[in-house]
Amino acid sequence: MFLEKNKTIVRGFIEAYNERKLDLIDDFVSPDYIDHGNNLGREGLKQLIAMGLTSFPDWHETIEDIIAEGDKVWVRLSYTGSHKGDFMGLTPTGKKITSKAVDIYRIVDGKLAEYWNVTDNVNIFKQVGAIEVTEKGKQLFPNER
């Protein structure tokens, strides 16, 4: 039951994010939350989410797989969004992006306490036109454009 509860917490957080119920962040995220990839806490997470939704206002995450073990929950995600706002200094292109990620959450006392993430950032930057595949890259990876 404990493992299912932890998965429900992560699902609820992602659902709140997808539904833009950002006032619920404090309900899901511990005050001493640590995002190890971006080196930020709960307030930084709120700013990161706001920035992301400004850049990709229709951002949506879909859980493909979710696994719980001990106090951790692993989530394999796919996500989509349209580049309609400034993104890390890149002028909006209007392009729809799709990508994948693996997130790991540690749950403490029913809240997200720690977070690790692996995202295909190169794919995102290629889709918004910030990275171009070279001719050599096209030869080596013909399916990458």
Backbone bond lengths (Angstrom), bond angles and torsions (degrees), N, CA, C in turn:
res aa  C-N    CA-C-N  psi(-1)  N-CA   C-N-CA  omega(-1)  CA-C   N-CA-C  phi
1 M - - - 1.458 - - 1.534 111.42 -
2 F 1.331 116.21 -38.75 1.464 122.41 179.60 1.533 111.09 -57.08
3 L 1.346 116.14 -44.77 1.463 120.18 -178.69 1.524 111.22 -66.35
4 E 1.332 117.47 -40.39 1.467 120.89 177.75 1.522 111.03 -64.42
5 K 1.331 116.89 -37.41 1.465 120.58 178.32 1.530 110.04 -62.92
6 N 1.334 116.61 -42.76 1.463 119.77 178.87 1.525 111.44 -63.04
7 K 1.329 117.19 -40.88 1.466 119.88 177.48 1.530 110.68 -64.93
8 T 1.321 117.14 -36.92 1.469 121.03 178.14 1.525 110.78 -63.64
9 I 1.321 117.37 -38.12 1.473 121.24 177.86 1.524 109.92 -62.05
10 V 1.328 117.36 -46.82 1.470 120.82 -179.49 1.526 110.30 -65.31
11 R 1.333 116.96 -44.00 1.471 119.55 177.49 1.533 110.68 -58.84
12 G 1.316 116.26 -42.90 1.466 120.55 -179.78 1.517 112.12 -62.54
13 F 1.325 116.61 -40.60 1.466 120.87 178.35 1.527 110.43 -62.87
14 I 1.325 116.94 -47.47 1.469 120.67 -179.54 1.525 110.36 -65.38
15 E 1.314 117.12 -38.73 1.468 120.73 177.31 1.531 111.13 -63.76
16 A 1.323 117.41 -43.26 1.472 120.57 178.10 1.524 110.19 -61.32
17 Y 1.323 116.46 -41.76 1.465 121.92 177.64 1.528 109.96 -61.69
18 N 1.326 116.86 -49.07 1.467 120.76 -179.13 1.522 112.04 -61.90
19 E 1.331 117.05 -33.72 1.472 121.49 -178.64 1.525 112.42 -91.27
20 R 1.331 116.54 5.48 1.480 123.11 178.25 1.530 112.09 61.38
21 K 1.313 116.53 31.08 1.467 121.69 176.26 1.528 108.15 -91.36
22 L 1.327 114.70 62.80 1.455 120.72 -172.70 1.526 112.45 -70.57
23 D 1.329 117.30 -16.44 1.457 120.29 175.47 1.532 111.05 -67.85
24 L 1.338 117.76 -11.45 1.459 121.91 179.49 1.535 113.12 -90.68
25 I 1.324 117.39 -3.06 1.471 119.89 -176.73 1.523 110.93 -54.13
26 D 1.322 117.61 -45.53 1.463 120.19 -178.40 1.523 111.79 -63.74
27 D 1.331 117.72 -24.49 1.468 120.72 177.25 1.529 111.71 -71.25
28 F 1.325 116.80 -26.44 1.457 121.49 -175.89 1.531 113.54 -103.81
29 V 1.330 117.35 -25.09 1.459 121.17 -169.49 1.531 110.33 -113.55
30 S 1.317 115.00 129.49 1.461 122.20 179.79 1.536 111.04 -64.28
31 P 1.338 117.85 146.38 1.470 120.08 176.84 1.534 112.92 -58.80
32 D 1.337 117.83 -28.42 1.466 120.48 -179.79 1.534 112.34 -102.90
33 Y 1.320 115.97 26.63 1.467 124.31 177.85 1.523 110.97 -53.22
34 I 1.333 115.69 142.50 1.461 121.70 176.81 1.528 108.84 -130.11
35 D 1.319 116.45 122.38 1.467 123.59 171.40 1.525 105.04 -96.93
36 H 1.329 116.52 105.72 1.465 120.92 -173.93 1.525 113.00 -70.79
37 G 1.315 118.97 -27.74 1.462 121.21 -179.20 1.514 113.32 -76.77
38 N 1.336 115.88 -38.76 1.468 120.10 -177.79 1.526 112.08 -102.60
39 N 1.343 116.29 -1.82 1.454 121.95 179.08 1.531 111.96 53.01
40 L 1.340 114.80 56.91 1.457 118.82 178.73 1.517 111.13 -144.33
41 G 1.311 114.88 163.92 1.455 122.39 179.85 1.517 111.35 -103.54
42 R 1.341 115.42 -161.38 1.465 120.07 -174.37 1.528 111.90 -63.33
43 E 1.317 118.39 -42.63 1.470 119.41 179.64 1.525 110.79 -67.05
44 G 1.326 116.87 -37.88 1.463 120.17 175.73 1.513 111.77 -64.22
45 L 1.338 116.34 -36.52 1.462 120.71 176.05 1.524 110.33 -60.54
46 K 1.309 117.03 -43.93 1.470 120.46 178.91 1.519 110.79 -60.15
47 Q 1.330 117.08 -41.89 1.468 121.00 178.79 1.529 110.99 -66.48
48 L 1.343 116.25 -40.31 1.464 120.51 179.09 1.528 111.01 -63.87
49 I 1.319 116.97 -42.17 1.460 120.69 178.14 1.524 110.30 -63.77
50 A 1.327 117.37 -44.15 1.470 121.08 178.95 1.524 110.77 -60.57
51 M 1.337 116.38 -43.33 1.461 120.12 178.64 1.530 110.38 -63.33
52 G 1.331 116.54 -44.68 1.459 120.42 -179.82 1.512 112.59 -60.86
53 L 1.333 116.22 -41.26 1.470 119.39 -178.72 1.527 112.01 -75.19
54 T 1.307 117.58 -21.14 1.467 120.51 172.32 1.527 109.36 -72.62
55 S 1.328 116.12 -40.76 1.467 121.25 -179.67 1.524 112.17 -73.45
56 F 1.337 116.03 -39.86 1.465 123.19 -176.24 1.533 108.33 -132.61
57 P 1.339 117.75 78.28 1.471 120.23 -172.05 1.527 115.10 -63.19
58 D 1.327 117.67 -20.91 1.464 120.16 178.88 1.534 112.35 -103.01
59 W 1.329 116.31 20.50 1.466 122.03 -179.18 1.525 110.05 -51.23
60 H 1.334 115.62 133.93 1.465 120.04 178.47 1.522 109.24 -143.85
61 E 1.323 115.53 132.04 1.457 121.64 178.93 1.524 109.57 -108.35
62 T 1.323 115.80 135.72 1.458 122.08 177.91 1.521 108.70 -119.07
63 I 1.316 116.32 126.29 1.457 120.88 177.22 1.520 108.35 -77.80
64 E 1.328 115.30 119.88 1.465 121.27 177.43 1.526 110.46 -91.44
65 D 1.319 116.63 -40.55 1.460 123.22 177.60 1.518 108.28 -145.70
66 I 1.329 116.32 149.68 1.453 121.27 175.87 1.523 108.01 -144.17
67 I 1.322 115.07 128.96 1.463 121.69 -176.32 1.525 108.20 -133.04
68 A 1.318 116.55 135.70 1.463 121.07 177.19 1.516 109.91 -119.62
69 E 1.318 114.79 140.25 1.464 121.78 176.93 1.522 106.86 -151.23
70 G 1.311 116.83 124.30 1.465 119.86 -178.05 1.514 110.25 60.30
71 D 1.327 116.68 -128.47 1.473 120.92 -179.58 1.527 112.41 -98.24
72 K 1.345 117.29 12.22 1.463 120.63 -177.56 1.524 111.99 -115.49
73 V 1.331 114.28 149.15 1.462 122.30 175.52 1.525 107.70 -127.82
74 W 1.345 115.40 126.63 1.460 122.37 176.19 1.522 108.39 -102.60
75 V 1.332 115.42 135.52 1.458 120.23 -179.96 1.525 108.39 -130.46
76 R 1.328 116.03 127.86 1.470 121.13 170.69 1.509 105.56 -99.44
77 L 1.328 115.23 122.18 1.465 121.98 -173.84 1.517 111.95 -118.24
78 S 1.312 114.82 152.64 1.459 120.63 161.46 1.524 105.12 -120.80
79 Y 1.310 115.70 149.91 1.450 117.65 179.56 1.522 111.32 -146.58
80 T 1.327 113.06 158.29 1.458 121.13 179.68 1.524 108.70 -135.96
81 G 1.301 115.42 158.74 1.453 121.03 175.03 1.514 109.96 -175.77
82 S 1.328 115.96 155.05 1.471 121.55 178.11 1.520 108.73 -106.15
83 H 1.323 115.58 127.93 1.467 122.44 -176.88 1.531 109.69 -75.17
84 K 1.342 115.47 89.72 1.467 120.41 -174.80 1.524 113.67 -114.50
85 G 1.328 116.54 -1.86 1.455 120.53 178.50 1.515 109.46 -137.59
86 D 1.325 116.12 166.81 1.459 121.31 178.48 1.533 109.53 -52.03
87 F 1.328 116.53 132.92 1.462 121.67 179.40 1.518 108.35 -130.63
88 M 1.317 116.11 103.30 1.455 122.55 179.15 1.528 111.09 52.22
89 G 1.319 115.95 42.94 1.452 121.72 179.13 1.514 115.25 85.18
90 L 1.333 117.34 0.24 1.463 121.01 -179.87 1.526 109.82 -93.30
91 T 1.316 116.22 126.25 1.453 122.06 177.80 1.521 109.96 -60.83
92 P 1.329 117.91 140.31 1.466 120.63 -179.63 1.529 111.93 -56.06
93 T 1.329 115.45 137.55 1.463 121.61 179.16 1.523 112.06 -108.71
94 G 1.335 116.69 -17.10 1.457 120.54 -175.00 1.516 112.94 77.81
95 K 1.333 116.88 -2.98 1.461 120.59 -177.58 1.526 111.05 -70.63
96 K 1.324 114.64 140.55 1.465 121.73 175.02 1.526 107.59 -85.75
97 I 1.320 116.15 127.18 1.455 119.99 178.96 1.528 109.85 -110.66
98 T 1.314 114.27 153.53 1.462 121.24 172.10 1.519 106.51 -135.59
99 S 1.307 116.11 145.13 1.453 119.11 177.64 1.515 109.69 -160.85
100 K 1.320 115.59 -174.77 1.457 121.81 -176.51 1.522 109.33 -136.41
101 A 1.328 114.77 158.54 1.466 120.54 178.13 1.518 109.68 -154.70
102 V 1.313 114.66 161.85 1.453 122.42 169.05 1.524 106.50 -124.77
103 D 1.318 115.74 123.76 1.461 122.18 179.31 1.516 109.02 -113.54
104 I 1.321 115.62 143.71 1.456 121.56 173.98 1.523 107.34 -125.71
105 Y 1.322 115.71 125.82 1.456 122.37 178.30 1.521 109.01 -115.76
106 R 1.334 116.46 140.53 1.463 120.61 168.73 1.514 106.76 -105.93
107 I 1.320 115.70 129.44 1.463 122.17 -176.66 1.531 108.59 -104.11
108 V 1.327 115.98 129.81 1.460 122.10 175.82 1.526 107.96 -132.38
109 D 1.316 116.50 125.97 1.468 122.03 178.96 1.528 112.23 52.11
110 G 1.337 116.65 39.78 1.455 121.39 175.08 1.518 115.61 78.27
111 K 1.342 117.11 12.84 1.472 119.75 179.53 1.523 110.47 -133.65
112 L 1.335 115.07 156.47 1.459 121.14 175.97 1.525 108.00 -69.80
113 A 1.342 116.51 120.62 1.458 120.94 -176.52 1.524 112.14 -109.21
114 E 1.332 116.66 -36.37 1.459 120.79 179.02 1.518 108.92 -138.94
115 Y 1.344 114.88 156.25 1.467 120.62 -174.86 1.521 109.42 -147.59
116 W 1.327 114.98 133.24 1.456 123.30 171.86 1.520 106.86 -126.95
117 N 1.332 117.49 150.05 1.460 120.42 -174.78 1.520 110.39 -148.32
118 V 1.326 115.30 141.69 1.465 121.91 169.58 1.520 105.69 -126.17
119 T 1.328 116.07 116.06 1.456 122.42 -178.19 1.522 109.09 -123.08
120 D 1.305 116.12 147.20 1.462 121.68 177.17 1.534 108.83 -81.02
121 N 1.342 115.68 72.46 1.465 120.83 -177.07 1.524 112.61 -65.28
122 V 1.325 117.43 -34.67 1.468 120.08 178.59 1.523 109.48 -58.84
123 N 1.314 116.79 -43.17 1.462 121.69 178.96 1.531 110.81 -60.42
124 I 1.310 117.15 -43.00 1.468 121.03 179.24 1.526 110.14 -61.53
125 F 1.333 116.84 -48.42 1.462 119.98 -178.24 1.524 112.07 -66.21
126 K 1.330 117.29 -32.23 1.468 119.57 174.54 1.528 110.05 -64.91
127 Q 1.313 117.02 -42.82 1.463 120.57 -175.87 1.530 112.90 -67.87
128 V 1.326 117.62 -30.15 1.470 119.28 178.30 1.527 111.36 -91.64
129 G 1.339 116.89 3.71 1.460 120.72 174.16 1.511 115.24 85.94
130 A 1.325 118.78 12.17 1.459 121.06 -179.44 1.530 111.57 -83.72
131 I 1.319 117.30 -21.38 1.467 122.70 178.79 1.528 107.85 -127.39
132 E 1.316 115.04 130.93 1.456 119.47 176.65 1.521 109.64 -111.52
133 V 1.316 116.51 140.35 1.457 121.65 177.66 1.527 107.42 -77.56
134 T 1.319 116.52 128.86 1.469 120.83 179.18 1.517 110.48 -73.44
135 E 1.320 116.38 169.11 1.468 120.39 177.28 1.525 110.20 -60.95
136 K 1.321 117.46 -41.04 1.459 120.83 177.45 1.530 110.04 -63.16
137 G 1.328 117.08 -41.64 1.454 121.23 177.67 1.518 111.57 -61.35
138 K 1.330 117.17 -38.94 1.477 120.44 178.24 1.515 111.07 -65.69
139 Q 1.347 117.06 -33.47 1.469 119.76 177.26 1.524 110.73 -70.26
140 L 1.330 116.13 -43.49 1.456 120.85 -177.15 1.538 111.65 -72.35
141 F 1.320 116.21 -35.46 1.458 121.78 -176.07 1.526 108.64 -130.39
142 P 1.348 118.07 77.30 1.464 121.22 -172.96 1.531 114.38 -62.06
143 N 1.310 118.12 -21.07 1.466 120.39 179.33 1.526 112.53 -85.50
144 E 1.316 117.59 -6.72 1.478 121.67 179.19 1.520 109.07 -93.69
145 R 1.272 116.69 123.93 1.476 120.89 178.86 1.480 110.00 -130.22
